[in-house]
Amino acid sequence: MIRKLKVFVSCSFDADDAPVTRAFLKLLRNPKFHLEVRTAEDHQSRPFGDKIKDGIHWADITIGVFTRRFEILNTRGRKSYVVSCLYPVEKD
């Protein structure tokens, strides 16, 4: 039997991003890829940062899904997007 690769997906749970997030997770969860997929969207009452850290430590690989947020004009006059805010996760 093929061992499933453990994948933690860091993604937005904002309602505006739901179509993109759902489609991406559906793709990853296709049985032919043999992936065990988790996100930080569980119903445990603990800090969200802890859920992310635990997901990263659990997984063989972490995938970040960044959706476009706010369109801005960059210094070269071209459109850019603010996608997310990242912060470091220390290993215990």
C-alpha positions as semicolon CSV with decimal commas, in nm:
position;residue;x (nm);y (nm);z (nm)
1;M;0,000;0,000;0,000
2;I;0,124;0,348;-0,084
3;R;0,194;0,573;0,216
4;K;-0,002;0,893;0,201
5;L;0,199;1,213;0,203
6;K;0,080;1,440;0,485
7;V;0,000;1,789;0,352
8;F;-0,087;2,091;0,563
9;V;-0,261;2,363;0,362
10;S;-0,239;2,713;0,501
11;C;-0,523;2,908;0,346
12;S;-0,782;3,177;0,402
13;F;-1,118;3,095;0,555
14;D;-1,269;3,426;0,445
15;A;-1,603;3,382;0,267
16;D;-1,473;3,578;-0,035
17;D;-1,193;3,323;-0,078
18;A;-1,412;3,015;-0,027
19;P;-1,453;2,923;-0,398
20;V;-1,076;2,919;-0,453
21;T;-1,004;2,739;-0,127
22;R;-1,272;2,474;-0,183
23;A;-1,156;2,404;-0,539
24;F;-0,792;2,372;-0,436
25;L;-0,869;2,144;-0,140
26;K;-1,097;1,930;-0,356
27;L;-0,813;1,885;-0,604
28;L;-0,561;1,790;-0,334
29;R;-0,805;1,547;-0,172
30;N;-0,855;1,351;-0,493
31;P;-0,780;0,988;-0,394
32;K;-0,547;0,934;-0,690
33;F;-0,291;1,171;-0,531
34;H;-0,262;0,966;-0,207
35;L;-0,249;1,276;0,014
36;E;-0,373;1,324;0,368
37;V;-0,474;1,690;0,372
38;R;-0,535;1,910;0,675
39;T;-0,603;2,279;0,730
40;A;-0,617;2,489;1,047
41;E;-0,995;2,497;1,024
42;D;-1,080;2,265;1,306
43;H;-1,323;2,324;1,588
44;Q;-1,076;2,317;1,872
45;S;-1,086;2,623;2,095
46;R;-0,722;2,722;2,096
47;P;-0,519;3,001;1,935
48;F;-0,515;2,994;1,556
49;G;-0,135;3,036;1,551
50;D;-0,101;2,714;1,752
51;K;-0,319;2,530;1,500
52;I;-0,093;2,651;1,217
53;K;0,226;2,556;1,402
54;D;0,088;2,210;1,482
55;G;-0,018;2,161;1,119
56;I;0,328;2,251;0,993
57;H;0,495;2,015;1,240
58;W;0,252;1,732;1,155
59;A;0,297;1,757;0,779
60;D;0,556;1,627;0,538
61;I;0,490;1,935;0,326
62;T;0,312;2,268;0,378
63;I;0,136;2,451;0,096
64;G;0,033;2,814;0,125
65;V;-0,265;2,928;-0,081
66;F;-0,257;3,303;-0,129
67;T;-0,562;3,470;-0,278
68;R;-0,565;3,823;-0,409
69;R;-0,681;4,073;-0,152
70;F;-0,647;4,440;-0,222
71;E;-0,534;4,585;-0,550
72;I;-0,269;4,854;-0,511
73;L;-0,060;5,057;-0,752
74;N;0,308;4,980;-0,703
75;T;0,596;5,223;-0,748
76;R;0,631;5,133;-1,118
77;G;0,267;5,218;-1,185
78;R;0,166;4,853;-1,224
79;K;-0,108;4,667;-1,041
80;S;-0,002;4,460;-0,743
81;Y;-0,193;4,275;-0,474
82;V;-0,166;4,242;-0,101
83;V;-0,203;3,870;-0,043
84;S;-0,132;3,786;0,319
85;C;0,076;3,849;0,625
86;L;0,333;3,583;0,713
87;Y;0,500;3,524;1,044
88;P;0,771;3,280;1,150
89;V;0,688;2,961;1,336
90;E;0,950;2,838;1,580
91;K;1,016;2,468;1,605
92;D;0,976;2,333;1,958
